Amino acid sequence: MTKKIYHFRAEDNPKLNEVGGKAKALIETTRAGFPVPSGFALSVDFFNPWLQEIKDSSEWSELLLNVTREQCKVIKSKAAQLMFNEQQKIEIGKALNQFESGTVYAVRSSSPEEDLEGTSFAGMYETLLGVTKNRLERAIASAFSSCFNFRVMEYKKQNNINLENTCIAVVVQRQIASDVSGVGFSLNPNNNCYDEVIINASFGLGESIVSGIVTPDTYVVDSLKNEIIEKIVGDKQTALWLKDDGGTIQKDNHNLKDQALADIQILKLSRLIKKCEKHYGKPMDTEWAFENNKLYLLQSRPITTYIPLFDELITKPLEKKKIYIDVMGLTQGFTESMSVLGMDLWARIINELKGGIMPTSIDGGMPSIHGRQYVNVSNLMAGWGSFATKKFIESYDENVKKIFADIDLVKEYKPVRMPKAMKKTKLNMLKMTFRMMPSTIRAKFSDYKKVVKEYNITADNILSHLKKLNSKKKFSEIVDFTMKDLETIMNVAGLMLTGMAAFASIKKMFKGKDVEKLVTALGMDLDGNPTSQMGHLLFKLASYDEFQLTKSVDEFMTKIKERSYSKEFMNDYVEYLARFGARGFMEIDVASKRVYEDPTLLYEKLININVKDSQISNVKAKRKEAYEKLLNVAKKGGFDKKFKKQAEIYQATFGYREHPKYIIVMIYAKLHDIALEIGEKFAKENRLEDKWHIFDLHIGEITKAQNGEDIDLKAIRDKNLAPYKKVAHIKDWPLVINSRGKIFKPKINAEEGDLVGSAIAPGVVRGRAKVLRTPYEKPLKSGEILVTKATEPSWTPIFINAAGVIMEVGGPLQHGGIIAREYGIPCVSGMLGIMDIVKDGDMLEVDGSNGIVKIIEKS
């Protein structure tokens, strides 16, 4: 049976849907012994009479049909005027008996949907501070009415939360007359480090921080060493204080440059915040206050916006840390996670291509886990040695090089013991070298044309083998067969090394002669490059007049089905599907849909080709022009014969560097089709809900099911996808992260004219500025950059359209910063005076990762 009122210190353990997230957390932390000010929660059931009156009204029916600001205002006003019935008065009277006469209260709403891990209503509901007993009924009604705020109802609509279930609970708590208050995260949202606590603090009541009227102090604490590692004293010009007779007053601070918390208080608070995290077993966002030097915990909620590492990648606190590079975007051109089966297969292929020098097991050099692949730099150092590892890192892009330039890898991240998977990596390097050496030597010192011919024969044999594979065999056997074929092509892949050697020779010949662009142009449209060949065929298809006259994808598909395009077009179309129909976005994931399955994907490619102005139409001419100019330089230098020979080898062999991947994609396409056939069989047997769910299983699980083992594939699939759900909210995967969650970014040197502030929410975006002093003074159009003094809860709907946010004041834990991170909006703060510098319509670039704003163009 539900209760009307739950006291914080009672033994009751109410459900979330009875008291809401805020009240439930206060009850739990009180019972766990945290220093929570005394209070009680008015449950959802307490407000049933009020809810019934609202939901029986015609105004409520109208609101459900059309959520508008005006309609919400009508309902909210009606709710705020409601009065306690006799039973409510009796219940409230009993609850207040625990408090001393003259107690002042804080009244806060507590919604069942608020402060959940999947949603964040961050400050959308109302809080009333300094409420005296005689004003308590009106304050409770006001908090109750906030569940009908337009910003709340609009947010619910966007998150598909049923408006008909609207309800609320309310917290009544002894008001702390805080000297200093603020917010604290049990991890550092600026770098995601799990071992750093970040605190925002200001004088007076914490509402001054939450509402964004001050730029608070920021303290960062190493929670393992219990040391303060950073202090930034904010410009705390004003503060909210509790009045003696109730209510609050805003006054200027005379000690605005003073540190709000003493060091001993900072460390005490840090310990409390980490204790809260330990209690809940997850990172926590807290609100706190010091009153007469006594620390109180006012609120706690899960942090929703941090980057969670997979459990297998985490090291325990104080253990030797590891450091990882996320290679999905760096090497594959996409950052989305691969499917379960896709990563299984890709790990097998990496082991084959890399010859065991970068094992893909969790203790290897390139762990592949839950759809993502990393370079474990720590394990590489153990297996390869520090020098080879540093050279390998330098082969990556500039961001990676910049990041690792500032890290002492040996001191901080080299393992104490050699991981088992890395013990044979040096030996495997030798084996791989010897494996490719015969074809490399033949290509370099004999007729490279024979090596090219040998490679093409091997590739054609593999493609021929694929046609014979079918779903009658066990899936693991089919995979093993394709892996053996890959091994054969790697045995003749020395051809690519020959091309690389020729390119290095050419670069050396022309070093210091200011012709680097010509050397680059020499590599355009090389022989044997299937990607280049695909581009030419796409361009050819798009260039047909009959395709240019096609008005829509539906018309395209109709003409394809009816074969009403010309014979020439249809022949090229059929050739494209045969040669390149397996290619597309995330093509190395076996789960990805192929063009031959859905030709609308081809249409999307073709309509985006500008056939009147395309580089592909004249690349051969540019390459020839570059060759002639380089040859003239070579003749003058007396090395023209050497250049001709190396250029010939380079152009005939270097293009093949793309070919093994083409073969891999063709293998994937066949495995894709076979997997779907097996999936369809499992679906008919009701072992899977859908044939495409086959891609959520591992190779071994599919084979076991084929063997007739009694395993629950649906349950296995759910288990496999659980880690994916943990990171489903991540849009911007960090490039470099360590095993304690710390994200590393390259140092950016701000150029002259850049405006530098504080990095609040990551990402880079460009857009036109819209300067707002109040939320609705003028519309913020989609794609515009919001420029404002600060934001508080009423701004939340405005963020939906914002491409980026710039604020003059506010810390990373202030409302604007939290919402920006949750919506994935780049945000920079701490830019006093920006509203006088930037005007509506100015083109801005907001770099929320580095705290830099650029004015690209004045309106």
Residue pairs with C-beta under 8 A, 6 or more apart in sequence:
2 14
2 18
2 43
2 44
2 45
3 12
3 14
3 18
3 43
3 45
4 42
4 43
4 45
4 46
4 87
4 88
4 91
5 40
5 41
5 42
5 43
5 46
5 91
5 92
5 94
5 95
6 12
6 14
6 18
6 19
6 23
6 27
6 40
6 41
6 43
7 39
7 40
7 95
7 98
8 26
8 27
8 30
8 31
8 36
8 38
8 39
8 40
8 41
8 173
9 30
9 31
9 38
10 27
11 31
12 27
13 27
14 23
14 24
14 27
14 41
14 43
15 24
16 24
16 112
16 116
17 44
17 112
18 43
18 44
18 45
18 112
18 169
19 27
19 41
19 43
19 44
19 110
19 169
20 41
20 44
20 109
20 110
20 111
20 112
20 113
20 114
20 115
20 168
20 169
21 110
21 111
21 112
21 113
21 114
21 115
21 116
21 301
22 108
22 109
22 110
22 111
22 114
22 115
22 171
22 299
22 301
23 41
23 110
23 169
23 171
24 110
25 115
25 299
25 300
25 301
26 36
26 39
26 41
26 171
26 173
26 299
27 41
28 279
29 36
29 276
29 279
29 297
29 300
30 36
32 279
34 272
34 275
34 276
34 279
34 297
35 272
35 294
35 295
35 296
35 297
36 296
36 297
36 298
37 106
37 173
37 174
37 175
37 176
37 296
37 298
38 98
38 99
38 173
38 174
39 105
39 171
39 172
39 173
39 174
40 95
40 98
40 171
40 172
40 173
41 110
41 169
41 170
41 171
41 172
42 92
42 140
42 169
42 170
42 171
42 172
43 169
44 112
44 167
44 168
44 169
46 88
46 91
46 169
46 170
47 144
47 167
47 168
47 169
47 170
49 85
49 88
50 79
50 82
50 144
51 166
51 167
53 82
54 60
54 75
54 78
54 79
54 148
57 75
57 78
59 71
59 74
59 75
59 78
60 75
62 71
63 71
63 72
63 74
63 75
63 148
63 153
63 163
64 163
64 164
67 150
67 153
67 154
67 157
67 163
68 150
69 150
72 148
72 149
72 150
72 153
73 150
75 148
76 145
76 146
76 148
76 149
77 145
79 141
79 144
79 145
79 147
79 148
80 138
80 141
80 142
80 144
80 145
81 141
82 141
82 144
83 137
83 141
84 92
84 137
92 136
92 137
95 172
96 133
96 136
99 174
103 133
103 174
103 175
104 130
104 131
104 132
104 174
104 175
104 177
104 242
104 246
105 131
105 132
105 133
105 136
105 139
105 172
105 173
105 174
105 175
106 127
106 128
106 129
106 130
106 131
106 171
106 172
106 173
106 174
106 175
106 176
107 127
107 128
107 131
107 136
107 139
107 140
107 142
107 143
107 170
107 171
107 172
107 173
108 125
108 126
108 127
108 128
108 143
108 170
108 171
108 173
109 125
109 126
109 127
109 143
109 144
109 146
109 147
109 168
109 169
109 170
109 171
110 168
110 169
110 170
110 171
111 121
111 125
111 147
111 152
111 167
111 168
111 169
112 167
112 168
112 169
113 119
113 121
113 156
113 161
114 120
114 121
114 124
114 125
115 121
115 301
115 302
116 302
117 282
117 302
117 304
118 304
119 159
119 161
119 304
120 304
120 818
120 819
120 822
121 152
121 155
122 793
122 796
122 815
122 818
122 819
122 822
123 210
123 211
123 792
123 793
123 796
123 815
124 146
124 149
124 151
124 152
124 155
124 793
124 796
125 143
125 146
125 147
125 149
125 152
125 168
125 793
126 142
126 143
126 145
126 146
126 149
127 143
127 207
128 139
128 142
128 143
129 175
129 205
129 207
129 240
129 242
129 247
129 248
130 175
130 242
130 243
130 246
130 247
130 248
131 139
131 175
131 246
132 245
132 246
135 246
136 172
140 170
140 172
143 168
143 170
144 168
144 170
146 152
146 168
147 166
147 167
147 168
148 166
150 797
151 793
151 794
151 796
151 797
153 163
153 166
154 797
155 796
155 797
156 162
156 163
156 166
157 163
158 800
173 298
175 242
176 289
176 291
176 296
176 298
177 242
177 291
178 204
178 205
178 206
178 242
178 289
178 290
178 291
178 296
179 203
179 204
179 290
179 291
179 292
179 293
180 201
180 202
180 203
180 204
180 260
180 261
180 265
180 289
180 290
181 201
181 202
181 204
181 205
181 206
181 209
181 287
181 288
181 289
181 290
181 298
182 199
182 200
182 201
182 202
182 206
182 209
182 216
182 217
182 260
182 287
182 288
182 289
183 199
183 200
183 206
183 209
183 210
183 285
183 286
183 287
183 288
183 813
183 814
184 197
184 198
184 199
184 200
184 269
184 270
184 273
184 285
184 286
184 287
184 288
184 813
185 197
185 198
185 273
185 283
185 284
185 285
185 286
185 303
185 813
186 197
186 223
186 273
186 274
186 276
186 277
186 283
186 284
186 285
186 286
186 303
187 193
187 194
187 195
187 196
187 197
187 198
187 277
187 283
187 303
187 306
187 741
188 196
188 197
188 198
188 220
189 198
189 303
189 305
189 306
189 812
189 813
189 817
189 821
190 198
190 759
190 812
191 742
191 743
191 744
191 745
192 306
192 307
192 734
192 737
192 741
192 742
192 743
193 740
193 741
193 742
193 743
194 283
194 740
194 741
194 742
195 222
195 223
195 224
195 317
195 740
195 741
195 742
196 220
196 221
196 222
196 223
196 229
196 742
197 220
197 221
197 223
197 270
197 273
197 274
198 218
198 219
198 220
198 221
198 812
198 813
199 217
199 218
199 219
199 220
199 221
199 261
199 266
199 269
199 270
199 273
200 209
200 216
200 217
200 218
200 811
200 812
200 813
200 814
201 209
201 216
201 217
201 219
201 260
201 261
202 208
202 209
202 214
202 216
202 217
202 234
202 236
202 239
202 260
203 236
203 239
203 253
203 255
203 260
204 239
204 240
204 241
205 239
205 240
205 241
205 242
205 248
205 289
206 287
206 288
206 289
206 298
207 240
207 248
208 214
208 216
208 238
208 239
208 240
208 250
209 216
209 811
209 813
209 814
210 287
210 792
210 814
210 815
211 790
211 792
211 793
211 815
212 790
212 791
212 792
212 807
212 809
212 810
212 814
212 815
212 816
213 238
213 240
213 250
213 790
213 809
214 234
214 235
214 236
214 237
214 238
214 239
214 809
215 234
215 235
215 236
215 809
215 810
215 811
215 829
215 830
216 234
216 236
216 260
216 811
216 814
217 231
217 232
217 233
217 234
217 236
217 259
217 260
217 261
218 230
218 231
218 232
218 234
218 811
218 812
219 228
219 230
219 231
219 232
219 261
219 266
220 228
220 229
220 230
220 231
221 227
221 228
221 229
221 266
221 267
221 270
222 228
222 229
223 270
223 271
223 274
224 317
224 318
226 267
226 270
226 271
228 263
228 266
228 267
231 259
233 257
233 258
233 259
234 811
235 256
235 257
235 809
235 832
236 253
236 256
236 260
237 252
237 253
237 256
238 250
238 251
238 252
238 253
239 250
239 251
239 253
240 248
240 249
240 250
241 248
241 249
241 250
241 251
242 248
243 249
261 269
261 290
265 290
265 293
265 295
268 295
269 288
269 295
272 286
272 288
272 295
272 297
273 284
273 286
273 288
276 284
276 286
276 297
276 300
277 283
277 284
280 300
280 302
282 302
282 303
283 302
283 303
283 306
284 300
284 301
284 302
284 303
285 300
285 301
285 302
285 303
285 813
286 297
286 298
286 299
286 300
286 301
287 297
287 298
287 299
287 300
288 295
288 296
288 297
288 298
289 295
289 296
289 298
290 296
304 729
304 822
305 729
305 818
305 821
305 822
306 741
307 727
307 730
307 733
307 734
307 737
307 741
307 743
308 726
308 727
308 741
309 737
309 739
309 741
310 369
310 370
310 372
310 723
310 726
310 727
311 723
312 362
312 367
312 369
313 322
313 324
313 362
313 367
313 369
313 374
313 739
314 739
314 740
314 741
315 321
315 322
315 739
315 740
317 740
320 378
320 413
320 415
320 416
321 378
321 412
321 413
321 738
321 739
321 740
322 376
322 377
322 378
322 379
322 413
322 415
322 738
322 739
323 376
323 377
323 378
323 407
323 409
323 412
323 413
323 736
323 737
323 738
323 739
323 744
324 367
324 374
324 375
324 376
324 377
324 736
324 737
324 738
324 739
325 374
325 375
325 377
325 393
325 396
325 400
325 735
325 736
326 372
326 373
326 374
326 733
326 734
326 735
326 736
326 737
327 366
327 373
327 374
327 375
328 334
328 335
328 336
328 337
328 338
328 372
328 373
328 733
329 335
329 733
329 735
330 396
330 397
330 400
330 735
332 586
332 588
334 585
334 586
335 732
335 733
336 586
337 343
337 370
337 371
337 372
337 724
337 727
338 346
338 371
338 372
338 373
338 586
338 588
338 589
338 591
339 371
339 589
339 590
339 591
339 695
339 696
340 370
340 371
340 695
340 696
340 697
340 698
340 720
340 721
341 590
341 591
341 675
341 694
341 695
341 696
341 697
341 698
341 699
341 702
342 371
342 588
342 589
342 590
342 591
342 592
342 695
343 368
343 369
343 370
343 371
343 372
343 373
343 589
344 698
344 699
345 479
345 590
345 668
345 671
345 699
346 368
346 373
346 588
346 589
347 360
347 368
347 373
348 479
348 483
349 483
349 486
349 664
350 358
350 360
350 366
350 368
350 373
351 359
351 360
352 483
352 486
352 487
352 490
353 486
353 490
353 660
354 366
354 432
355 428
355 429
355 431
355 432
355 435
355 490
356 424
356 425
356 428
356 431
356 432
357 365
357 425
357 428
357 429
357 432
358 364
358 365
358 366
358 375
358 380
358 425
359 365
359 366
359 421
359 422
359 425
360 366
360 367
360 368
360 373
361 367
361 421
362 369
363 379
363 419
363 420
363 421
363 422
364 376
364 379
364 419
364 421
364 422
365 375
365 376
365 379
365 380
365 383
365 384
365 421
365 422
365 425
366 373
366 374
366 375
366 376
367 373
367 374
367 376
368 374
369 723
370 723
370 724
370 727
371 724
372 733
377 389
377 393
377 404
377 409
377 413
378 409
378 413
378 414
378 415
379 415
379 419
379 421
379 422
380 388
380 389
380 392
380 422
381 389
381 409
381 410
381 413
381 414
381 415
382 414
382 415
382 417
382 418
382 419
382 422
383 418
383 419
383 422
383 423
383 425
383 426
384 392
384 422
384 425
384 426
386 409
386 410
386 414
389 409
390 404
390 409
393 400
393 401
393 404
394 401
398 746
399 735
399 746
400 735
400 736
402 746
402 747
403 735
403 736
403 744
403 745
403 746
404 736
406 747
407 413
407 744
413 738
435 490
435 491
436 490
436 491
436 493
436 494
436 497
437 494
438 491
438 494
439 451
439 454
439 455
439 491
439 492
439 493
439 494
439 495
440 494
440 495
440 497
440 498
441 494
442 448
442 450
442 451
442 494
443 451
443 452
443 494
443 495
443 497
443 498
443 649
443 653
444 498
444 501
448 495
448 498
448 649
448 652
448 653
449 652
451 492
451 494
451 495
451 498
451 653
452 495
452 528
452 652
452 653
452 656
454 492
455 489
455 492
455 493
455 495
455 656
455 659
458 488
458 489
458 491
458 492
459 489
459 659
459 663
461 485
461 488
462 485
462 486
462 488
462 489
462 663
462 666
462 667
463 663
463 666
465 481
465 485
466 482
466 666
466 667
466 670
469 478
469 481
469 482
469 670
469 674
470 674
470 677
471 674
471 677
471 678
471 681
474 703
474 706
474 707
475 674
475 675
475 678
475 699
475 702
475 703
475 706
476 699
476 700
476 702
476 703
478 671
478 674
479 671
479 699
482 667
482 670
482 671
485 667
486 663
486 664
486 667
489 660
489 663
490 660
493 660
495 653
495 656
496 653
496 654
496 656
496 657
496 660
498 649
498 653
499 649
499 650
499 653
499 654
499 655
499 656
499 657
500 654
500 657
502 646
502 647
502 649
502 650
502 653
502 654
503 523
503 650
503 654
505 642
505 646
506 519
506 522
506 630
506 643
506 646
506 647
506 650
507 519
509 634
509 637
509 639
509 642
509 643
509 646
510 516
510 518
510 519
510 630
510 633
513 633
513 637
515 629
515 630
515 633
518 626
518 629
518 630
519 626
519 630
521 622
521 623
521 625
521 626
522 623
522 626
522 627
522 630
522 647
522 650
522 651
523 623
523 650
523 654
524 619
524 620
524 622
524 623
524 626
525 532
525 619
525 620
525 623
526 532
526 650
526 651
526 654
526 655
527 651
527 652
527 653
527 655
527 656
528 652
528 653
528 655
528 656
528 658
528 659
529 655
529 656
529 657
529 658
529 659
530 579
530 580
530 658
530 659
530 662
531 658
531 662
532 655
532 658
533 579
534 576
534 579
534 580
534 583
535 616
536 616
537 572
537 575
537 576
537 579
537 580
538 576
538 605
538 606
538 609
539 609
539 611
539 614
539 616
539 617
540 572
541 547
541 569
541 572
541 573
541 576
541 602
541 606
542 548
542 606
542 607
542 609
542 611
543 611
544 565
544 566
544 568
544 569
546 565
546 566
546 569
547 556
547 565
547 569
547 606
548 611
550 556
550 559
553 600
553 603
553 604
556 599
556 600
556 603
557 599
557 600
557 603
558 564
559 565
560 573
560 599
563 570
565 573
576 602
577 595
577 596
577 599
577 602
580 595
581 594
581 595
581 596
581 602
581 669
582 594
582 595
582 596
582 665
582 666
582 668
582 669
583 594
583 595
583 662
583 665
584 592
584 593
584 594
584 595
584 601
585 592
586 592
587 665
587 668
588 661
588 664
588 665
588 668
589 668
590 668
590 671
590 672
590 675
590 695
591 672
591 692
591 695
592 672
593 601
594 669
594 672
595 601
595 602
596 669
627 647
630 643
630 647
631 640
631 643
631 644
634 640
634 642
634 643
634 644
675 694
675 695
675 702
676 691
676 692
676 694
678 694
678 702
678 706
679 688
679 690
679 691
679 692
679 693
679 694
679 695
680 691
682 688
682 691
682 693
682 694
682 705
682 713
683 689
683 690
683 691
683 693
687 705
687 713
687 714
688 694
688 713
688 714
688 717
689 714
693 713
693 717
694 702
696 717
696 720
696 721
697 705
697 713
697 716
697 717
697 720
698 720
701 711
701 713
701 716
704 711
705 711
705 713
731 824
732 762
732 763
732 824
734 743
734 744
735 744
735 745
736 743
736 744
736 745
737 743
737 744
738 744
745 849
745 850
748 847
748 850
748 852
750 756
750 850
750 852
753 854
753 855
754 852
754 853
754 854
755 831
755 834
755 837
755 852
755 853
755 854
755 855
756 851
756 852
756 853
757 806
757 828
757 829
757 830
757 831
757 834
757 851
757 852
757 853
758 811
758 812
758 828
758 829
758 830
758 851
759 828
759 847
759 848
759 849
759 850
759 851
760 805
760 807
760 810
760 812
760 816
760 817
760 820
760 821
760 827
760 828
760 829
760 848
760 851
761 805
761 817
761 820
761 821
761 824
761 825
761 826
761 827
761 848
762 821
762 826
762 848
762 849
763 804
763 824
763 825
763 826
763 846
763 848
763 849
764 826
764 845
764 846
764 847
764 848
764 849
765 785
765 803
765 804
765 825
765 826
765 845
765 846
765 848
766 803
766 843
766 844
766 845
766 846
766 856
767 783
767 784
767 785
767 803
767 804
767 843
767 844
767 846
768 783
768 784
768 785
768 840
768 841
768 842
768 843
768 844
768 859
769 784
769 785
769 787
769 838
769 839
769 840
769 841
769 842
769 843
769 844
769 859
770 778
770 780
770 781
770 784
770 785
770 786
770 787
770 840
771 787
771 788
771 835
771 838
771 839
771 840
772 778
772 780
772 786
772 787
772 788
772 798
773 788
773 789
773 835
775 794
775 795
775 797
775 798
776 798
780 786
780 798
780 801
780 802
781 801
782 801
782 803
783 801
783 803
784 801
784 802
784 803
785 802
785 803
785 804
785 805
785 806
785 844
785 846
786 798
786 799
786 802
786 804
786 805
786 806
787 806
787 834
787 835
787 838
787 844
788 795
788 805
788 806
788 807
788 808
788 835
789 807
789 808
789 809
789 835
790 807
790 808
790 809
790 810
790 814
790 816
791 798
791 799
791 805
791 807
791 810
791 814
791 815
791 816
791 819
792 815
792 816
793 815
795 815
795 816
795 819
796 819
799 805
799 819
799 820
799 823
799 825
800 823
802 825
803 825
803 826
803 846
804 825
804 826
804 827
804 828
804 844
804 846
804 848
805 816
805 820
805 825
805 826
805 827
805 828
805 846
806 827
806 828
806 829
806 831
806 834
806 838
806 844
806 846
806 853
807 816
807 827
807 828
807 829
807 830
807 831
808 829
808 830
808 831
808 832
808 833
808 834
808 835
809 829
809 830
809 832
810 816
810 817
810 829
810 830
811 817
811 829
812 829
814 829
816 827
816 829
817 827
817 829
819 825
820 826
820 827
820 848
821 827
825 848
826 846
826 847
826 848
826 849
827 846
827 848
828 846
828 847
828 848
828 851
828 852
828 853
830 851
831 853
834 853
837 855
838 844
838 855
839 858
839 859
840 859
841 859
842 855
842 856
842 857
842 858
842 859
843 855
843 856
843 857
843 859
844 853
844 854
844 855
844 856
845 853
845 854
845 856
846 853
847 853
847 854
